[in-house]
Amino acid sequence: MNKNLYGKLALTNIKKNRLMFLPYIITCIVTIALFYTMNSLVNDTALKNIPGGNFTIDVMKFGSLLFTILSLFFLLYANSFIFKRRKKELGLYHLLGMEKRHVRKLLRLENLLIALLSILGGIIIGLVFTQVVGLAMSMTMRAPLALNIISILAIIKTIGTFIIIFFIIYLYNVKQIHSVRIIELMKGGQSGEREPKAKYLLALLGCILLIAGYLLSFTVNNPKLDLNAMITAVVFVVAATYLLFIAVSVVLLKKLQNNESFYYSKDYFTLISTMLYRMKQNAVGLSNITILSTATMIVITTTISLYLGVNTMVNNTFQFDVSITNTIEHEAEQQQLQSFIDNQKERFNVDITSLISYRGGQFAADLTGDGKENFFRILPLEDFNTLTNERITLASNEVLLLKSKETAELQSINLNDESFKVKDKVEELPFDTTLADNIEDSWIYVVASLTGEFAQAADLENSLTMYQDFNLQGNSKQVNEFSHAIADEAETIGNVYVEAKSIYKETVLGSFGGLLFLGIFISVILFAETALMLYYKQISEGYDDRHRFAIMKKVGMSDKEVKRTISRQTLIMFLAPLAVAVIHLAAVLPLVMKIIGFTAAMDHTMVVLGSALFAVILFTIIYGVTFRFTEKNYLRIILHSSKLKP
């Protein structure tokens, strides 16, 4: 065979099957563009120079690995749809005299053309997209970020990765050619399916697994300690989703079929019979779409919640704008820093407010007698009275405790085999005590006289730490600049530790800005996979259904009735996965809130609920537009073959 003929035939095949190949190529280009962008960010030094940039780079490295895995399975899945529709065409080549080695060469050239077009287009779009992402990240992270125009390492990695992926796809197609007989190729994707039987045990199992999965997600209290329960809940819900569509849907359709007055009406007879006949094939596709839709909305909800909750998280972490800490032996260094603050505050045009200074110490011991070590912090009674303008007195063996879950029932505490009476519990202390209810490490706050027995047992006098907290009043830029100046001066002096709310916020914005864009990238690839799966499902069903609807018309159904049946069927196929995905999202929201609260010290429920609502609305709009586009192609196939009037 003429060598040029292979190339012409490969190009002709791609053009002829553009209804199948074009969405596949566009998706490949988008996937490659995102992959290049992510790796370009990882290799760019600009990210390393901003607060939280190293964390963002680590996140992007993980995202790059995840992208590679998702891309492989995603493109293999899409390719399997295309190959299924082309079986008859490839079988015809065999009948015309082409050997399998010729077909193999043809597939290799087709795959090569698609790979070249996709990789080239993906990198070109990626070059532009990287600059757009860099600008957007500068705005969200509130830090200047000048990215390189071209990343050679990212180009090399992108080309190498997707050459391997396209080669694996080619091997898959070759395996299909060699493992299928010619007669099966000629049948293409038209092998019929028997009407599925109602499997009540599987339907019951699906309901039980779904309820169990939801209950497990509700009972998770500590995401770190209850990791096995979280994984089990995910497995249960995924398995239940498949059983819900495979078994429960069939049971419901059978129930409707057994209701003769409902089933034999002209409006529902064709709809129920066609859906029931092909539900087994539909069920797997609908389950996949549901799971991907759920994952997409969860990713969008989580990433937006984390980013929007930055202020809440920062305020929960820092009660004051600046906190200064140093040990008692380094009091001179603290005074030196204080002189710097007093001398420079006017230059930065800021005022110092809510200033408090106190002493204390942090220790670890089993105070409650439960065999577990407690982290505790001692505030001298003298400092407590000064800060609160109280005149509380304590006996030598008495203490006060900050009221919390850990201390609510305590009447005494133990230290070094000595027992100390809890005289009372105070509702709040005049400094940041957010660690008191920390999920991972609960702290106990103790007020004890500096000369009392408890302070002596802890050797507080020789372990005193000096604390100073204050707020800065001025515009945000001046406050941020002065906070940086204080931190830089403390680093120069040494032996003085400074924490500033604005500096911490910069780090968080840098970290969560990276998470936000990783979430966007993952959401795009998940939605692209959902959209392509939805598209190929509709197109595949269109080719399978066109002969069936043509027969329906021949046996007496009007054009209007056939089109009404098609509209109802496609509407159900649209709503079912979306409805179940939204229910899954609603059920998992309490768990998402706990994970966000655990990882980001954020408890703003309304932020998470608002983000979830936004995710549902955004996904529904894009999903609806995609479905409408695929439905048009489905109807075009049906109408063209069945000769129905448009």
ABEGO torsion letter per residue (X at the ends): XBAAAAAAAAAAAAAAAAAAAAAAAAAAAAAAAAAAAAAAAAABAAAAABBGAAAAAAAAAAAAAAAAAAAAAAAAAAAAAAAAAAAAAAAAAAAAGBBAAAAAAAAAAAAAAAAAAAAAAAAAAAAAAAAAAAAAAAAAAGBBBBBBABBAAAAAAAAAAAAAAAAAAAAAAAAAAAABBAAAAAAEAABBBBBBBBBAAAAAAAAAAAAAAAAAAAABABAAAAAAAAAAAAAAAAAAAAAAAAAAAAAAAAAAAABAAAAABAAAAAAAAAAAAAAAAAAAAAAAAAAAAAAAAAAAAAAAAAAAAAAAAAAAABABABBBBBBAAAAAAAAAAAAAAAAAAAAAGBBBBGBBBBBEBBBBBBAAGAGBBBBBBBBBAAAAAAAAGBABBBBAABBBBBBBAAAAABABBBBGGBBBBBABBBABBABBAAAAABAABBBBBBBBBAABAAAAAAGAAAABBBBBBBBBBEBAAAAAAAAAAAAAAAAAAEGBBBBBAAAAAAAAAAAAAAAAAAAAAAAAAAAAAAAAAAAAAAAAAAAAAAAAAAAAAAAGBBAAAAAAAAAAAAAAAAAAAAAAAAAAAAAAAAAAAAAAAAAAGBABAAAAAAAAAAAAAAAAAAAAAAAAAAAAAAAAAAAAAAGBBX
